Amino acid sequence: MPDRYTEKKALLPSSYVEFMETFNGWEGDLGEVLGYIALWDRESIHERWIDYEMAQNLNDRWFSFGSNGGGEMLCFDLASGGDRIFWIPFVGMSGEEAILRSHTFKTIADRIGEIHGS
């Protein structure tokens, strides 16, 4: 069975796929507006999907790919077909608790690029 990233790659935003193919994850502070984030590498995405029993708690609609270093995970809503980023609490782990955090992953990728000077 393929890892979760590979399995869902065709449904993920192109800006995210491009980022993952280049960096395979990232962690750091993106400033006042975006805050601290940890973008999981491909292996961690799959491990957390299994270890945190996300399939039972979230369903296949949500693709979790990182956290804010606190109590929320970063997710894409695959059913929407967009690249908006939502935060979902680890405790309770329900899509009904999703909070829109960023309208595009490209915003995050661009900010990381600024930090790295690329």
Backbone hydrogen bonds in HBPLUS format (Angstrom, degrees):
<---DONOR---> <-ACCEPTOR-->    atom                        ^
c    i                          cat <-CA-CA->   ^        H-A-AA   ^      H-
h    n   atom  resd res      DA  || num        DHA   H-A  angle D-A-AA Bond
n    s   type  num  typ     dist DA aas  dist angle  dist       angle   num
A0007-GLU N   A0003-ASP O   2.91 MM   4  6.09 162.0  1.94 158.5 164.6     1
A0008-LYS N   A0004-ARG O   3.04 MM   4  6.15 150.1  2.14 147.9 154.0     2
A0009-LYS N   A0005-TYR O   2.85 MM   4  5.60 114.7  2.28 145.6 161.5     3
A0011-LEU N   A0008-LYS O   2.82 MM   3  5.46 149.6  1.91 123.8 133.3     4
A0012-LEU N   A0009-LYS O   3.17 MM   3  5.23 153.1  2.24 104.3 112.4     5
A0016-TYR N   A0013-PRO O   3.04 MM   3  5.34 125.8  2.35 104.6 118.0     6
A0017-VAL N   A0013-PRO O   3.04 MM   4  6.40 163.7  2.07 157.3 161.9     7
A0018-GLU N   A0014-SER O   2.92 MM   4  6.02 166.9  1.94 150.5 154.2     8
A0019-PHE N   A0015-SER O   3.11 MM   4  6.16 153.4  2.18 133.6 141.0     9
A0020-MET N   A0016-TYR O   2.84 MM   4  6.11 165.5  1.86 157.9 161.2    10
A0021-GLU N   A0017-VAL O   2.89 MM   4  6.06 156.3  1.95 152.4 158.9    11
A0022-THR N   A0018-GLU O   3.16 MM   4  6.31 135.3  2.37 137.4 148.3    12
A0022-THR N   A0019-PHE O   3.09 MM   3  5.20 131.6  2.34  97.4 110.7    13
A0023-PHE N   A0019-PHE O   2.72 MM   4  5.86 177.9  1.72 168.1 168.2    14
A0024-ASN N   A0020-MET O   2.88 MM   4  4.23 130.2  2.13 105.8 120.5    15
A0026-TRP N   A0039-LEU O   2.96 MM  13  4.98 151.6  2.04 130.4 136.3    16
A0039-LEU N   A0026-TRP O   2.57 MM  13  4.98 163.4  1.59 168.7 172.2    17
A0028-GLY N   A0037-ILE O   2.98 MM   9  5.77 161.7  2.01 164.8 170.8    18
A0037-ILE N   A0028-GLY O   2.96 MM   9  5.77 164.3  1.98 158.7 160.0    19
A0030-LEU N   A0035-GLY O   2.83 MM   5  5.08 167.3  1.85 125.3 129.0    20
A0035-GLY N   A0031-GLY O   2.68 MM   4  5.08 144.9  1.80 145.6 156.3    21
A0038-ALA N   A0067-SER O   2.84 MM  29  5.29 157.4  1.89 155.4 157.0    22
A0067-SER N   A0038-ALA O   2.89 MM  29  5.29 146.0  2.01 139.8 150.9    23
A0040-TRP N   A0065-PHE O   2.88 MM  25  5.60 142.8  2.02 131.9 142.9    24
A0045-ILE N   A0041-ASP O   2.97 MM   4  6.26 153.9  2.04 158.3 166.5    25
A0046-HIS N   A0042-ARG O   3.29 MM   4  6.57 163.6  2.32 149.0 151.5    26
A0047-GLU N   A0043-GLU O   2.94 MM   4  6.18 166.7  1.96 152.6 156.9    27
A0048-ARG N   A0044-SER O   2.88 MM   4  5.90 168.8  1.90 151.3 154.1    28
A0049-TRP N   A0045-ILE O   3.07 MM   4  6.16 152.4  2.14 142.4 150.3    29
A0050-ILE N   A0046-HIS O   3.17 MM   4  6.47 154.5  2.23 150.2 155.6    30
A0051-ASP N   A0047-GLU O   2.73 MM   4  5.86 170.9  1.73 164.4 163.1    31
A0052-TYR N   A0048-ARG O   2.90 MM   4  5.40 160.2  1.94 136.3 142.4    32
A0054-MET N   A0049-TRP O   3.11 MM   5  5.13 145.1  2.23 138.4 147.8    33
A0053-GLU N   A0050-ILE O   3.05 MM   3  5.12 157.9  2.10 107.8 113.9    34
A0056-GLN N   A0053-GLU O   3.22 MM   3  5.63 130.2  2.48 105.2 116.2    35
A0057-ASN N   A0053-GLU O   3.22 MM   4  6.48 146.5  2.33 143.3 153.1    36
A0058-LEU N   A0054-MET O   2.67 MM   4  5.35 165.4  1.69 154.1 156.1    37
A0078-LEU N   A0061-ARG O   2.71 MM  17  5.22 142.6  1.85 172.3 172.9    38
A0063-PHE N   A0076-PHE O   2.96 MM  13  5.15 160.8  2.00 149.3 154.3    39
A0076-PHE N   A0063-PHE O   2.92 MM  13  5.15 152.7  1.99 135.0 141.7    40
A0065-PHE N   A0074-LEU O   2.89 MM   9  5.80 161.5  1.92 156.2 161.0    41
A0074-LEU N   A0066-GLY O   2.70 MM   8  4.93 161.7  1.73 118.6 123.7    42
A0068-ASN N   A0072-GLU O   3.11 MM   4  5.91 152.1  2.19 155.8 157.0    43
A0090-PHE N   A0071-GLY O   2.79 MM  19  5.70 165.9  1.81 154.7 155.7    44
A0073-MET N   A0088-ILE O   2.84 MM  15  5.35 169.2  1.85 150.8 149.7    45
A0088-ILE N   A0073-MET O   2.98 MM  15  5.35 152.2  2.06 144.7 153.5    46
A0075-CYS N   A0086-PHE O   2.80 MM  11  5.15 152.3  1.88 150.5 156.6    47
A0086-PHE N   A0075-CYS O   2.87 MM  11  5.15 169.4  1.88 153.6 157.2    48
A0080-SER N   A0077-ASP O   3.10 MM   3  5.65 145.7  2.22 112.1 120.8    49
A0081-GLY N   A0078-LEU O   3.32 MM   3  5.38 140.5  2.49  98.0 108.1    50
A0085-ILE N   A0102-SER O   2.78 MM  17  5.06 165.6  1.80 151.2 156.3    51
A0101-ARG N   A0085-ILE O   2.72 MM  16  5.53 170.1  1.73 158.7 158.5    52
A0102-SER N   A0085-ILE O   3.23 MM  17  5.06 158.1  2.28 134.5 136.4    53
A0087-TRP N   A0099-ILE O   2.80 MM  12  5.16 156.0  1.86 144.5 151.0    54
A0099-ILE N   A0087-TRP O   2.89 MM  12  5.16 153.7  1.96 144.0 152.8    55
A0097-GLU N   A0094-SER O   2.93 MM   3  5.49 160.5  1.97 115.5 121.9    56
A0098-ALA N   A0095-GLY O   3.13 MM   3  5.22 164.4  2.16 109.7 112.0    57
A0108-ILE N   A0105-PHE O   2.87 MM   3  5.31 121.6  2.22 109.9 123.9    58
A0109-ALA N   A0105-PHE O   2.96 MM   4  6.32 164.2  1.98 155.9 160.8    59
A0110-ASP N   A0106-LYS O   2.77 MM   4  5.84 160.5  1.81 150.2 155.2    60
A0111-ARG N   A0107-THR O   3.13 MM   4  6.27 153.1  2.20 137.6 144.7    61
A0112-ILE N   A0108-ILE O   2.95 MM   4  6.24 160.2  1.99 156.1 161.2    62
A0113-GLY N   A0109-ALA O   2.94 MM   4  6.15 154.1  2.01 144.4 152.1    63
A0114-GLU N   A0110-ASP O   2.96 MM   4  6.28 145.7  2.08 143.9 152.9    64
A0115-ILE N   A0111-ARG O   3.07 MM   4  6.39 155.8  2.13 147.9 153.8    65
A0116-HIS N   A0112-ILE O   2.97 MM   4  6.24 154.5  2.04 150.4 157.3    66
A0117-GLY N   A0113-GLY O   2.84 MM   4  5.80 107.7  2.37 134.0 151.4    67
A0118-SER N   A0113-GLY O   2.79 MM   5  4.94 153.6  1.85 147.4 148.9    68
A0117-GLY N   A0114-GLU O   3.21 MM   3  4.95 149.8  2.31  93.0 101.9    69
